[in-house]
Amino acid sequence: MSTNNFKPALVIVDLQEDFCPPNGSLAVSNGRDIIPTVNKLLDLPFVIKIATKDWHPQDHISFASNHVNKKPYVDFTTIVNPSNASETYETRLWPDHCVQGTKGAELIHELDMSKIDQVVEKGQVREVEMYSAFYDPLERPRVSDSGLAGVLREKGVTDVYCVGLAFDYCVRCTAVDAAKEGFRTFVVGEGTRAVDPSTWEEVKGELKGKGVEVVSIDGEEVARVGKA
């Protein structure tokens, strides 16, 4: 494929205060360690650089505090499609996080926002959990769609590079959906961390099976962006 047909995009997933130490309510261990990698990638000539944000209402269904006798991390709830009760899925419950308008929902201050072209918000619908920056898992009908796929297509994007938090949840789902939408998709390993680091190889294998490669910041896939 010629360079003229290579139009890479950078998607920085949920690099928000609530997902980062030291004060995040759902802090991913060593989450702030990815900042140098993310800012290094922001220096490269991607055709578009997008940051995503969890942007939940206070009564969001994923918060354990909104369920009687439920605990974060260990308990689950059933999501029911508001327009089709026959379509359901199970999702883990979490501490309250990234509530609209709160400090915890802000993108971290170390992120070089001057190089971000667009911010995409997700998770605003109370009844639905949405890990992916594209859309929720419901299909009959879809409940939430951020419009991200359309934004990427409008820019003629061919390849999507994902970083952010967390590798085993929102980064994984965003990367899988990017590949599903027909983009060649990569996760830059140094630019993400997992809620459960022990799942790294398992998630990496799952991603590979769905057409997503986990690559290095020093690898040829990222070097190619610098030559675009």
Secondary structure by P-SEA (a helix, b strand, c coil): cccccbbbbbbbcccccccccccccccccccccaaaaaaaaaaccccbbbbbbbccccccccccccccccccccbbbbbcccccccccbbbbbbccccccccccccccccccccccccccccccccccccccccccccccccccccaaaaaaaaacccbbbbbccccccaaaaaaaaaaaaccbbbbcccccccccccaaaaaaaaaaaacccccccccaaaaaaaac
